Amino acid sequence: MLLLVTDPVEVTRTPHLSQRSLIRQDSPKSLYSQMNIQKITISLIMLLAASSFSTAQQMTSSAQIPGLRPYNVDLEYMSRQEKDSVRMVSELWKTYVESFTSSSADDVRRRSFWVDGSPDYLQEFDDGNLLYASFRENRILDIRKLGDGVYELVAATFSRLPGDEYENWVETIFRVRAEAVASGDNGRSNPFRLANWLDAEMRSLKKIDFKGLEYYCSPGCEVSRRTARRLSAFLRGFINEYVPSFQSQVRYVVASSIDQCERLSGILFNVYSNPLMSSASGKTSDKAFYGRIFGDDIILSNYYDDRHDVALLLLRSAWPNALPMVQEGIAAYHGGYMDLSYSDLKTSLRLYLAGKRDLDLSDDDDFYDLSIPVFREDGATVAVIPVESLIGAAIVEYALTQYGHGKVRSLLECGRYAEIFKTLDIPSADINDFIRGIL
């Protein structure tokens, strides 16, 4: 993803592929340079965001980050009730973050921190490792009252990697809501629970209903009925073929830019999606595409027709434990990527592998974290996509054309890479040649 502003684009194929966090391999000199850029970037971001934080009370400034003040600065000016609320919100968040490094906490326990047991949408960003891992420090920057029993909490993560170049290295700044919805038991328990920022934002967006699909349009966005009908038809066809048990409405949130998408999701700053900060991007694109799945039924995108994520959401709902390679492969085969067809993706993979004859495809460990550029016919690079997703799409095409949808559904039940080829009756010694041969 890039922090670039573009208008929403109407296309036929506009999916995205999930990505892992990037491993920084920059030189110390490069890191020092990027840290200076980072300080300037964060200051600008927080100045722009400050207006949304100031609706409930007069804002005081912080010498650390313009537009924010540490959450304990104004305690002496608050009422006792608000002081208690700020303290309880702080304690709730700290306990929640600590649960990720506790051997006694599990997902059920973590869900209890959230309103109605909601999933934490922020875990979509690298499965939570970007926010809650032990090698990152999670700090509260601000707690601000939005209304009766409703608070906004702004937090940041800092790298704990060794070396002076990583000292005070800010990786993310994000926000969540805290709402007093539980019984406080006369002060003996914490009445606050966490709530996703996106859920709250969606309540204020314009809603448009279609068959199986609900569009939520941010200001300045309009979805044509033609586009909505086409995506609805794709959605219903995919459900009939792969997930007939799916009964929910898919909620599709459209924003006008990547920056707005990230703010709707609660992310105010992400060093790894900022082109000024990272040496590479998992979604480098001249079209500046954003597409993510949140929870069980929400897609957030700056494209109106993100078919890949529609397919991926449905597959995850029915086969949550399927191999990501197979899930992504089916989504890429049926949904393409952005305005690229599966044929474009296949061509890019074939040309890449033609120049990498020494890459052994029989062992997925050899390409587990490998991503390659995908380009249009004119040679312009459009995106950088994981190789395993492209290989998965090629395998899905083979299974579908040779055996039909039933065989593709069998692939979703495979638990390991080697099982995919057993299902297709491909000897393990022939896996490398098989993959190259079907491209």
N, C-alpha and C positions, 0 to 999 in steps of 0.2 A: 504494500500500500504506500501511496505517496500523499503527503500533505499538500495537495494541489487543489485548486478550486476549478471545477468544471461544471457545466450545466448537465442535468440528467440527460442521458442518451437513450433513445428508443432504438433497440436493435432486436434481431430475432434470437441471437444466442449470446448470452452475457453471463456465463457462470464464473465461479472462482474456485480455487483449490485451497484447502486448508494448508497452513504452513507451520513449521516449527520455528522456535526462536533462533535468531542468528547467533553464531559464535564469533565474537570479535577477534580478529587476528591483526589488528592495526599495530603499527609501530608505536613506541612511547611518544615520539615526536608528533606523530599523527594524532594520537589520543589527546595530547595537551592542546593541540590546535582545535580539535573537535570539542574539547571541554569549554574553551573560550566561546566557541560558537553556541554551545549548549546553553551557557549562562545568558547570552543575549536572546536566544530563541525562547527560553522559558520565561524570561522577563516580558517579552512581547506577548506570549500566549496568555500569561496571567493578567496582563493589563487589559487584553481584549476580553478576557473572561470575567473581569472584575464586576462589570455591570450586572451580570446575572446573579452575583453573590450578594448584592447589596440591597435587595428588595425588602428585607425584614428589619434591618437596623442600620444605623449609621456605621460605616466601615472605617476602621482604623488601619493604618498602613504598617507594613513590616519592613524592616531594613533588610530582611533576608530575601523575600520575594515580593515585588511590587504588586499591590492589589489584594494581598492576603495578610493576615496577622496570625501568629500562633494562637491556638484555641484558648490558652489560659491568660492572654493579655488583658482581656476585658472582664475577668471574673470579679474584680473589685467593684465594677459598676453594674453588675447584674443583680437581679433579685435572687433571693435564696432559692426559689423554685427553679429559676433558669440555671443557676449554678449546679443544682442537683441534676438537672436534665443533661447538661453538658458533661458532667462527670459520668453519668450512667451511659450516655452514648459512647464516650471515650472507653469506658470499661468494656462495653459490649464489643466494640470493634477490636480492641486489643486481645480479648479472650478468643474471638473468632479467628484472628490471624494466628494466634498461638496454637489453635487446634490443628493447623496443618503440619506442625512439627511434633505433635503429640501422638504417641503410639496408642493411646486410649480413645482417641476421637475417630469417628468414622463419618461417612457421608450423611447418615441419618442424624447424627449429633449436629453436624454443621448446618443441616437444613433447619434445625430448630432455632437458629439465630435469625431466620428470615421470615418475613410476613407470610403466613399461610404455607410455610415450608417451601417457598419458591426456590428454584435453583439460582445460584450466583452467576449472573451473566458474565461477570468479569473473568470467570475461569475459561471462557472461550478463548482468551488471549493466552495461548501456549499452555492450556490446561491448568492455569493458575500459577505456573512456575514463574511467570514474569512478575507476579504480585506477592505470592505467599511463600516462596521457597526459602529454605534456611540460609542459602547463600545470598539473600537479599534482605536488607533492612526495611521494614515498613514503618513509616512515621506519619503521624497525624499532623497536617498543616493547619487545618481550620475546622471548626464546628460552628455552624451558624443557624440560627432559628429562622425557619421559613414560614411558620404558622403555628397554631395551637397543636402541640404534640408532634410537630414535624420539624426535623433538623436535616441540614445538609452537612455531610462529613467529607472533607477533602484530604486525601492522603497521597503520599509519594513513596516510591521504592528507591533505595540506594544500593549500589553494588557493594558487596563485601569481598570482592576479589582482591587478592594481595597486590600490593604495588601502589606507589604514590600517585600514579596516573589515574587510579580508580577512586581516590579519596573524594568523598562527597559527589560521586558520579550519579546524577539523577537519571533513572531509567524511565519511570512513568510518573504521571500525576493523574489522579482519577478521583471520581466522586460517587458517593452512594447516598441514599436517604436513610434516615432513622425515624421510625414512627412509633408513637406510644399506643400500641394496640393490645397489649397483654395486661393482665391484672398485676398491679404493683404490690398486691398483698400488704397494703399499708406501709409501704417502704421497705418491706423485707425481701422483695425480688425486683428485678429490673423489668419495667414495663415496655421497654423499647425493643423493636425488632428492625432488622435491616430490610431495605427495599431497593430494587434495581432502579437506576435513574431512567432507563428506557421505558419501563412500565409506566412511570409517572408522566413522561413526555408524551407517550402515545395517547393518553386520555385527552390531550389538548389538540390532537391532530385531526384533520379532516378525514373522514372514513368513507370509503366507497366499497360497496358489496358486489361481488360477482359469485358465480357458482364455485363453491369450494375455496374462495379466495377473498380476503379483505385487504384492500389497499389503505394505507395510512399515509397521507401526503403532508409533508412539512410545507410551510409557507413558500409560495413560489413554484410549487410542483403541481402539475396536473397530469393525470393519466388518461390517454385516449381510450375510448371504449373498444376500439379495434385491437389495441395492444393488450388490454385486459382480457378480451375474449380469447385471443390466441394463447396467452399464458394460462388462462383457465382451462382451455381445451387440452393443453399439454399436461397440466396438473392432473386432470381427471383421467386422461389416457394412461399416465404413468401409474396412478393409483390402481386402476383396473388391472394393469399388467403385473405390478410388483407388490403392492400393499393394499389389497382390497379391504383389509380390516381397518384402514385409516378412516376415522369418522370426523376428525376435527377440521376446523377452518384454518388454512394457512394465512397468517397475518404478515403482510408484506409492507414494510415501512420504506418509503422513498424520501431521500433527502437530496438537496441540490449539489452537494459537494462531498468530498472525502472528509474535509474538516468538519462539516456539519454532521456527517454520519458518526464520526468518532465522538463528538460532543453528545450526541443523542445516546450513545452507548455508555457514556460516563467517563470516557478517556479524554483527558484534556491535553496530555502530552505523552508521546511514546517515542523514545529515542530511536527505536529500531524501524519505525515507519516514517521517520523524518529524513528526507534526502540530504539534508545538510549534515546529519549526524552519522548515518550508517554508510559503510562502504559498499553495501549491496542491499537489494530489496527483493523480497519474495514476490512482489507484485509490481515490478518496474514496468511502466506502461505509458505510452504517449496518450492513452485515453484515460489515465488516472482512475482506475476501477476500484470500487470498494464493494465487497459482498461478504456478509457473515451471517451465521445462524446463531440465534440465541434461544435457549430453552428448548421446548419441544415443538414450537409452532411459529417462531418469529424469524423473518429474514429482514435484514437491514442492508440497503444498497443504494447507490447513486445511479443505478440503472433500473429501468422499468421492467426489464424482461430477463431477470437473472435465473435462467432455467437450470443451470448447474446446481445452484443452491436449493432450488425447489426440489430437484431429484434427490439431492444429498440429505435434505431434511427428512424426506419421506423414508429413505432407506435407513437412516439412523433410528427412526421411530420403530421400525419393524425388525431390524437386525442391528441392535446397538453394539453387539459384540463381534460383528463381522470384521474381517480385515480391512483397514482403511484403504489398502490398495484396490480391493474389489469395490468398496463403496464409491471411492473416487473414480474408479475406472468406469463404472456404470453411469455415473453422473456426467463424466466427460464424454462418453460415447453418445449419450442421448442429448446432452445439453451443450457440448462444445465448451468454449471459453470466451467470454465477452462476445464479440461479433465474429469469432473464429469458429469454423466448423470442426468436427472431429477429424475430417480429412486434413485440415491444416495442421492440427496437433500431430497427427500420425506422420506427416511428411517431415516435420521438424525433428521428431524422434528418429526416424529412419536416417536422415542426413547426419544427425549427431553420432549415432552408433556406427555409421559407415566409417567415421574417422576415429573410432575408439574400438578397434578390433580386439584389444587386450582386455577390455572390460568384461568380466565374467558375470553373465546374467543368471547363472544357475544358483547363485547365492545372493539373496536380497541384502545381506550385510554389506555387499560391495557397492551398492547404490542407494542405501537407506537414506542418506542425507544429501544426495546429489540432485541439484536442480539445473535445468538447462534453459537457454533462451528459446522462445517460440516466436516465429516471425510470419509476416504476411508474404504474399507472392512477390511483392516488390522488395523484399529483403529487410524491411524495417522490423526491428525487434518490438514485439507487442507486450510480452510478459516473460517471466521466469517461473517455470513450473517444475515441481518434483518429478524426477524420472519415474518413480514407482507409480505415480498416478497415470502417466502416459502409457507405461507398460500394461497397467491394469486395464486401460481402455482397449488396447490392442487385443488382450486376452479375452475381454468381454465380446469384442467383435467376432473373434474366432468361434467362441462358444455359441454365440447367437446364430451365426450363419451356418454353422455345422450341425448344431443340435436343437436350437430353439431356446425360448425363454426359460424353460424348465431347467436346462443345464446352467444358465446364468444364475438362477435362484439357488442351485446347488453350490455354486461358487461362494455364495454369501454364507454358507454354513461351514466353510473351511476355516480351521483355526490357525493354520500355519501356511507359509509360502509353499512348502513342498506338497501340501495337500491339494493345492490348486491343480497341479499337474497330474497327480494321481486321479483326480476327478475327470481329467481330460485324457487319461490313458497315455500320458507322455512320460517316457522313461527319464529318470533323473539325469542320466548322462546326456540326454538330448535337449535339456531345457534351454541352454544358451542358443543352440542352433534353431530351436523351435521358435523362440521369440523373435530372433532376427529374420527368420523366414516368413513370418506372418505380417511383417511390416511392408 
